[in-house]
Amino acid sequence: MDFTRDIVARRPDHGMTGLDLRLVFPAATAWLAAWLLIAFPGWAPGAQAALWAAALGVGLVVARRLVRARVVSAWGVGLVCCAAAALMASAVTVAAPGRLPETVRESAARQESVTVLLTVASIPVQTQSFGAPALFGPAGSDSGASARVRFRGTLTGIEQGEVARKGAGRGLSVPVVVFAETASGQATALQIGSVVRLDATLRLTAAGDAASALVFGRGPPELLVTPPWWLGWAGELRTLFTTAAGDLPGDGGDLLPGLAIGDTSSVEADLDAAMKTSSLSHLTAVSGANCAVVIAGVMLLTGFLGLRRGIRIAISLLTLLGFVVLVTPEPSVLRAALMATILLLGIASGRPGRGVPLLALVVILLLAADPWLARSYGFALSVLATAGLLVLAGPLTRMLHRWLPTWLAAVIAIPLAAQLACQPVLVLLTPTLPLYGVPANLLAGPAAPAATVIGLIACLLLPWLPGVAGGVLYLAWLPAAWIAAIARTSAELPGSRLPWLGGPLGVLVTVLLTVAAVALVMRGRGQVRARWPIAAIAVLVLAAGSYAGSLIGAGVGRAVAFPTDWQIAACDIGQGDAVVVRDRDRYALVDVGPDPALLADCLDTLGIDRIDILVLTHYDLDHIGGVAAVIGRVDTALVGIPENADDERLHDALAAGGAELRGAARGDTGTLGELRWEILWPVRGSAVMQTGNEGSVTIGFDGRGIRSLFLGDLGEESQDALRRSSSPGEVDVVKVAHHGSADQSPELYADLRATVGLISVGRENGYGHPTDTVLDILAAAGTLPLRTDQQGLLVIAPGPGGGALTVWSETVRSETVPDTDPG
C-alpha cells in the first residue's frame, strides 16, 4: 500500500496543505547513519559495503514490482533510505583518514611543542583578557593587556617536532579549534583565509567532534599569508563594519554586526547570556530569513529594472554567493543558502520545489558533503526551526485565528512553531524551559529584518560613501538596541528559565509532549486523520505533564529562590576548598577540593562546562585532589611555586589539557568578564612564606556589587604579613582560611569587616573545624559565618540594597544579609 500517498491524499478541503514525507525518511536515515559512523569511523568501510548491497537488493525488488505495474512507493522509500545511509558511509570512509592522520595522533600523544601552519576558518572570538588596575592595597604592576582568542581553522602542516623531523607533517587538512594569544586589538588581523604559524601543543577531541584536535598556542600567531582576494574583500568589509558599529552607543552597536552579517565577536558575555536566556540568540545566527531578505531585495530590484527572469535569477545566485562569503559559511548559512539555490534553480526551470522535500534533500546533500554536521547543534537547530515553520506555522495560525486576527495569529504562530520544533534539542544544551521565549520573539522579531536590511546597506556603503553609511548605521542601530533591550529585560524577569529534565530522558519527555500537543492541535481542526485516540493522547499529556510537574514542583522553589545573578558559590565537597566566582558566563574556580567526583557534581549543578581561570592556592590534597574533573576544561591556571615532582606533573597535566599556566604573585591583575581580580600573596622573590599553607595564593575579586577575598590556608603569621604588605581593606565576602582552624589573625578579619565569611569544611571532619576561636573572631568583626558542613552548597549574589547580599543555601534557601556597616 502507498502509505505516504495515503497520508497526503486523505485530507479535508479546509485542512492543511498535504505534506510530502517521502524524502523525510531517507533524510532521517542519513542523519542517523552519519551520527553513528562519525563516532566509529572504523565501521564505515564495512557499513558502506553492506548498505550498498542492501540498496541494490531493494532496488531489484523495486524494479521487479515496476515490471508488474504494482504500487512500489513504500519500497521506493526504502530504496532511497538504504542509498542515503550508504552515501553517508561512503562519505565517512573517504573523509575520516584525512581528518585525523597518524602524524597528528603522534604529536598529540607525545604532548610535544610543535610549530603548526593553520588556515583561519572562522572569525576569532575573545575568550579571556588580562591586565587591569590594582584593586586591593598598593598599586600592583600592570601586566599589559592581552587577549586569548578562539577560532576554527585547518591544520595544514607541522614544521617542528618529531613528526616534522620524520618529514610526515606536510600536506595535512585537519579541522581544528585554535586557542591563541594576541596583543590587544590585533585579533582582527586574523581574517578568514589567512595562513598563520603558531607554536602550540595538540590535544585530540572526542570521536565525532567537528574538530579533530584542539590547538593550544604558546604566544601570538605569526601571519604568513593574507586571505585570497575572493575572501579578503569580505574580511576587510566585516572589520570595517564591526569597527564602525562599535562606535555606536550601548548594546545596539555591539549587537548590530551579529544581526546584519552574523559577526558576534563584539557581543559581550552578559548580552550573549541574555540573548540565550530570552531565546533570541537565533537572531544573530544568519539563516533562511536573512537569505530570503537578500534574494527578495535583488529580485525586486532586478524586476523593477525590467530584466528577464533568467538574468534575475543568475544575479540573485551571485549575490547569494557573495552574501555567504560575507557572513561566513556556518551550518545554518549553508542550509539556508543551498535551499535558496535549489529553489531558484527550480523556479528557473519552471518546477519550483515544495518546502519539506526541499529541506530533506538539502539535509542529505549537506551531510554527504560533511557528515560531521550530524552532530552540530547549529545545524540541527537550523533544520528543526525550518521544519517547524514549514509544518506547524500554518496549522497554528489557523487554530489561533479562531480567537485572533489573521496577522496577529501568524505573528504568534511563527516563533511558537520554531520554538516547539527546536525545544527537544535546546533541552540538551540547557535543561530549562524559556518562560518568556515566545513573547520576547514577538516583541523583538519584527525588528530583526529591519536591522538586517539597513545594516547590510550600511555595510556595503561604508567603503564608498562612509558619510552616508554613518547615517544609515544609526538607523540600523535603533532596531538592534530594541532587540538588546528586550533580551535584557526578559532575562531579568523572575522565572525566566524554568527547570527541566536534562539528558536523553528530558529530550524524550519534551518530544512526547510536543508530538501530543501538535496532534491535538491538528485533530482539533480536522486537518489530519490522527490514528491515535484522543484518550490516548490525553493520557500521554497527563502522564508526561505529571512527571514534569513533579520535577518542576521539586525544583521551582530553587528556580525562584536561587539568585540568577549569583557571583560566588562554595561547593559542598567535604573537608577541602572549591569556590566558584562568576560573571555571567565567565567562571573562576579557586581550588578543586579533594575528590573529582564531588567537584564534577558541583560544577554540573551550577551548569559549568568551562573554567576561564583556575586558581590553585597550594598543593595540599584537599585543595588539588579533584583536579582531574577540570583537566581539559581550563583556559588559564594561576598557580603557586611547585614543591616537588608531583606538583610539576600536575602542572604538566593542566598544560596538556590546554591550560595556560601562570605563576601567581602579588601585583598580578586581570579580569573575569567585568570583574577585576588581583593577587595579593605571596610576594614574588621573597625568601620566606612562598610555599605550603603560608604561601597560599590569595586572590581578590571586585565588581558588580561584591568585593571578595580568598585566603587559601594562610596561618596567622602569613595573614599578618599579607595585612602589612597589601592592606586589602574592607570586603563583602571572605573565604575563611584553612577551613576555620584556630590559626587566624584577628586583626586581619577586623580590617576586612566582611559581611559574610565562607567556611568550606567537612562534616565530622575530626579536626574540630571550624573552631570556636575563628567563630569568635568572625563575630567580633561583625562577619556572619556560612558553613558548607551545615548549609551545603552556598551561593551569594548582590542584594537589593547597597551593601546587602543575597545568600542561598541548600538548607536555609534564600535570605538577604544586610551590610554590617550601612554607613
URRA-V700571 format. One line per field, one symbol per residue. burial: b if it has 9 or more other ideal C-beta (glycine too) atoms within 8 Angstrom, else e. A space follows every 50 residues. Layout:
BEGIN
burial->???
END
This chain:
BEGIN
burial->eeebebbbeebeeebbeebbbbbbbbbebbbbbbbbbbebbebbbebbee bbebbeebbebbeebbeeeeebbbbbbbbbbbbbbbbbbbbbbebbeebb bebbbbbbeeeeebbbbbbbbbbbbbbbbbbbebbbbeebeeeeebbbbb bbbbbbbbbebbbbeeeebeebebbbbbbbbbebeebbebbbbbbbbbbb bbbbbeeebebbbbbbbeebbebeeebeeebbebbbbbbbbbbbbbebee bbbbbbbbbbbbbbbbbebbbbbbbbbbbbbbbbbbbbbbbbbbbebbbe ebbeeeeeeebbbebbbebbebbbbbbbebbbbbbbbbbbbbbbbbbbee eebeebbbbbbbbbbbbbeebbbbbbebbbbbbbbbbbbbbbbbbbbbbb beebeeebbbbbbbbbbbbbbbbbbbbbeebbebbbbbebbbebbebbbb bbbbbbbbbebbeeebeebbebbbbbbbbbbbbbbbbbebbebeebbbbb beeeebbebbbbbbebbbbbbbbebebbeeeeeeeebeebbeebbebbee bbeebbeebebbbeebbbbbbbbbbbbbbbbbbeebbbbbbbbbbbebbb ebbeeeebeebbbbbbbbbeebbbbbbebbbeebbbbbbbebeeeebbeb bbbbbbbbbbbbebbbbbbbbbbebbbbbbbbbeeeeebbeebbbbbbbb bbbbebbbbbbbbbbeebbbbbbebbbbeebbbbbbbbbbbeebbbebbb bbbbbbbbbbbbeebeeebbbeebbebbebbebebbbbbebbbbbbbbbe eebbbbbbbeeeebebbbbeeee
END
